[in-house]
């Protein structure tokens, strides 16, 4: 027998009502298994399926955890640094950098009204919405930045990095999230948008690393598998660079 997600959540005592269960699901707080987010209240599961609630996070989105290991290892103290977050979305990367002491973060995204309100209200965060990062020019910001992060979808990093690079100081750090599902050839991406072949994933990361080295004179510091999977179960990779 199949049962709706909101009903299971209520029966397990994780929500006081079906309405509360729906709100939790819409907020992306409900999971089945280790990582998959329940997408809709009406999603059906087998009787006996165990759903879990995401523990309260110190960050505005779980995306922060994709950047966290690299920051902890290479740049744990960001006091006084000026940062650029390309593909900021709700602001997971931005929030992490602010909490690590960044003096200012420019949060850039092609969308509108996605940045978390907490960050919008923070004077250290400057939101730039409706910006196609492929067309960024050197005068886009009043200063060059010390740190650049990037988390973009539906387009290759190669199409955005050269423009964003104009804003990064020599000696600056770049933390680039490489998503093989948007770097691989179309025939290499399985139905549902997942890249499962480890060789393809490795090649995609190497291509981005080679591009940054050869086209932008970046040094590759480390490649770190993201500790959490993408929404469809894709393994992503945080590539850490320093600009020469």
C-alpha positions as CSV (number, residue, x, y, z in Angstrom):
1,X,0.0,0.0,0.0
2,X,1.2,3.5,-0.9
3,X,0.8,6.4,1.5
4,X,1.3,10.1,1.0
5,X,4.4,11.7,2.5
6,X,2.4,14.3,4.6
7,X,0.3,11.5,6.1
8,X,3.4,9.4,7.0
9,X,5.1,12.4,8.6
10,X,2.0,13.1,10.7
11,X,1.6,9.4,11.7
12,X,5.3,9.3,12.7
13,X,4.7,12.2,15.0
14,X,7.1,14.5,13.2
15,X,4.3,17.0,12.3
16,X,1.3,18.0,14.4
17,X,-1.0,18.3,11.4
18,X,-1.1,17.6,7.6
19,X,-0.8,21.3,7.0
20,X,2.4,21.5,9.1
21,X,3.7,18.4,7.3
22,X,3.1,20.1,3.9
23,X,5.0,23.2,5.1
24,X,7.9,21.1,6.2
25,X,8.0,19.2,2.9
26,X,7.8,22.4,0.9
27,X,10.7,23.9,2.9
28,X,12.9,20.9,1.9
29,X,13.1,19.7,5.5
30,X,12.0,16.1,5.0
31,X,14.2,13.3,3.7
32,X,13.8,9.6,2.9
33,X,17.0,7.6,3.2
34,X,20.3,9.3,3.8
35,X,20.0,12.3,1.5
36,X,17.0,12.4,-0.9
37,X,14.7,15.3,-0.2
38,X,10.9,14.6,-0.4
39,X,9.7,16.9,-3.1
40,X,5.9,16.9,-2.7
41,X,3.4,16.3,0.1
42,X,1.5,14.1,-2.3
43,X,4.6,11.9,-3.1
44,X,3.7,8.2,-2.4
45,X,5.8,5.8,-0.4
46,X,5.4,2.2,0.7
47,X,3.8,1.6,4.1
48,X,6.6,1.4,6.7
49,X,8.8,4.0,5.0
50,X,10.7,6.1,7.5
51,X,10.9,9.8,6.9
52,X,13.3,12.0,8.8
53,X,13.4,15.8,9.5
54,X,16.6,17.7,8.7
55,X,18.3,18.8,11.9
56,X,18.3,22.6,12.3
57,X,21.3,23.9,10.4
58,X,23.4,26.9,11.4
59,X,23.3,27.9,7.7
60,X,20.5,29.2,5.5
61,X,20.8,26.2,3.1
62,X,22.4,22.8,3.0
63,X,24.6,24.0,0.1
64,X,26.9,25.5,2.7
65,X,28.1,22.0,3.6
66,X,29.5,21.6,0.0
67,X,31.9,24.4,0.7
68,X,32.5,23.9,4.4
69,X,35.3,21.3,4.2
70,X,37.3,23.3,1.7
71,X,37.0,26.5,3.8
72,X,37.8,24.7,7.0
73,X,41.0,23.3,5.5
74,X,42.3,26.2,3.4
75,X,40.7,29.4,4.6
76,X,39.2,29.0,8.1
77,X,39.6,32.6,9.1
78,X,38.1,35.0,6.6
79,X,38.2,38.1,8.7
80,X,38.6,41.2,6.5
81,X,38.2,39.4,3.2
82,X,36.0,40.6,0.4
83,X,34.2,37.8,-1.4
84,X,32.1,37.1,-4.5
85,X,29.5,34.3,-4.5
86,X,28.5,33.5,-8.1
87,X,25.2,31.5,-8.2
88,X,24.3,32.5,-4.7
89,X,20.7,31.3,-4.8
90,X,19.4,31.2,-1.2
91,X,22.9,32.0,0.1
92,X,24.4,28.9,1.6
93,X,28.0,29.8,0.5
94,X,27.4,33.5,1.4
95,X,26.2,32.6,4.9
96,X,29.2,30.4,5.5
97,X,31.6,33.1,4.5
98,X,29.9,35.8,6.6
99,X,30.0,33.4,9.6
100,X,33.7,32.9,9.0
101,X,34.3,36.6,9.3
102,X,34.2,37.9,5.7
103,X,34.0,41.7,5.6
104,X,31.7,41.7,2.6
105,X,30.1,39.3,0.3
106,X,28.7,40.2,-3.1
107,X,25.9,37.6,-3.7
108,X,25.3,37.3,-7.5
109,X,22.5,35.3,-9.1
110,X,20.7,35.2,-12.4
111,X,17.4,34.7,-10.5
112,X,15.2,37.0,-8.4
113,X,14.1,37.0,-4.8
114,X,16.0,33.8,-3.8
115,X,18.5,35.1,-1.3
116,X,17.4,34.3,2.3
117,X,16.0,37.3,4.1
118,X,18.5,37.0,7.0
119,X,21.2,37.7,4.4
120,X,19.3,40.5,2.7
121,X,19.1,42.3,6.0
122,X,22.8,41.9,6.7
123,X,24.8,45.0,5.7
124,X,27.8,42.9,4.9
125,X,25.9,41.2,2.1
126,X,25.4,43.0,-1.2
127,X,22.8,41.2,-3.4
128,X,23.0,41.5,-7.1
129,X,20.0,39.8,-8.7
130,X,19.1,39.2,-12.4
131,X,22.8,39.0,-13.3
132,X,24.0,36.7,-16.1
133,X,27.5,36.0,-14.8
134,X,28.7,35.2,-18.3
135,X,28.5,38.9,-19.1
136,X,30.2,40.3,-15.9
137,X,32.7,43.0,-16.7
138,X,35.7,44.3,-14.7
139,X,33.8,47.3,-13.5
140,X,30.8,45.3,-12.2
141,X,32.1,45.7,-8.6
142,X,33.9,48.7,-7.1
143,X,36.7,46.5,-5.8
144,X,38.5,43.2,-6.7
145,X,37.7,40.4,-4.4
146,X,39.9,38.1,-2.3
147,X,37.7,35.0,-2.6
148,X,35.4,33.8,-5.3
149,X,32.9,30.9,-4.8
150,X,30.8,29.4,-7.6
151,X,27.8,27.1,-7.6
152,X,26.0,27.3,-11.0
153,X,23.6,24.9,-12.7
154,X,22.5,24.1,-16.3
155,X,25.6,25.6,-17.8
156,X,29.3,24.7,-17.8
157,X,31.7,26.4,-15.4
158,X,33.8,27.1,-18.5
159,X,31.2,29.6,-19.7
160,X,31.2,31.7,-16.6
161,X,34.6,31.4,-15.0
162,X,36.5,33.7,-17.4
163,X,34.1,36.6,-16.8
164,X,34.0,36.1,-13.0
165,X,37.8,35.9,-12.9
166,X,38.0,39.6,-13.9
167,X,36.9,40.4,-10.4
168,X,39.4,38.2,-8.5
169,X,42.7,39.6,-7.2
170,X,46.0,37.9,-8.1
171,X,46.7,35.5,-5.3
172,X,43.0,35.2,-4.6
173,X,41.2,32.0,-3.8
174,X,38.5,30.4,-6.0
175,X,36.3,27.6,-4.7
176,X,34.4,26.2,-7.7
177,X,31.7,23.6,-7.4
178,X,32.0,21.3,-10.4
179,X,28.8,19.4,-11.3
180,X,29.5,16.6,-13.8
181,X,25.8,16.5,-14.9
182,X,26.3,20.0,-16.5
183,X,29.8,19.3,-17.8
184,X,29.4,15.9,-19.4
185,X,28.3,15.3,-22.9
186,X,24.6,14.9,-23.3
187,X,24.8,11.1,-24.1
188,X,26.9,10.6,-20.9
189,X,24.1,11.9,-18.6
190,X,21.6,9.2,-17.7
191,X,17.9,9.6,-17.7
192,X,17.0,11.8,-14.8
193,X,20.1,13.9,-15.1
194,X,22.5,11.7,-13.2
195,X,26.2,10.9,-14.0
196,X,27.1,7.6,-12.4
197,X,30.2,6.7,-14.3
198,X,33.2,7.5,-12.1
199,X,35.4,7.9,-15.1
200,X,33.2,10.5,-16.7
201,X,33.0,12.4,-13.4
202,X,36.8,12.4,-13.1
203,X,37.2,13.6,-16.7
204,X,34.8,16.4,-16.1
205,X,36.7,17.6,-13.1
206,X,40.0,17.3,-14.9
207,X,38.7,19.3,-17.8
208,X,37.7,22.2,-15.6
209,X,41.0,22.0,-13.7
210,X,43.0,22.1,-17.1
211,X,40.8,24.9,-18.4
212,X,41.5,27.1,-15.3
213,X,45.2,26.3,-15.4
214,X,45.7,26.9,-19.1
215,X,43.2,29.7,-19.8
216,X,43.3,31.6,-16.5
217,X,46.6,30.7,-15.0
218,X,45.1,29.2,-11.9
219,X,46.9,26.7,-9.6
220,X,44.9,23.7,-8.5
221,X,45.2,23.3,-4.8
222,X,42.8,20.4,-4.2
223,X,39.8,18.5,-5.5
224,X,37.4,17.5,-2.8
225,X,34.2,15.4,-3.3
226,X,31.2,17.3,-2.0
227,X,30.2,15.7,1.3
228,X,26.5,15.8,0.3
229,X,25.0,14.8,-3.0
230,X,23.2,17.0,-5.4
231,X,19.3,17.0,-5.5
232,X,19.2,14.0,-7.9
233,X,21.9,12.1,-6.3
234,X,24.8,13.4,-8.3
235,X,28.3,13.4,-6.8
236,X,29.7,16.9,-7.2
237,X,33.3,18.2,-6.5
238,X,34.7,21.3,-4.9
239,X,37.8,22.4,-6.8
240,X,40.1,24.8,-4.9
241,X,42.2,27.2,-6.9
242,X,44.6,30.0,-6.3
243,X,44.9,32.7,-9.0
244,X,48.5,33.4,-9.9
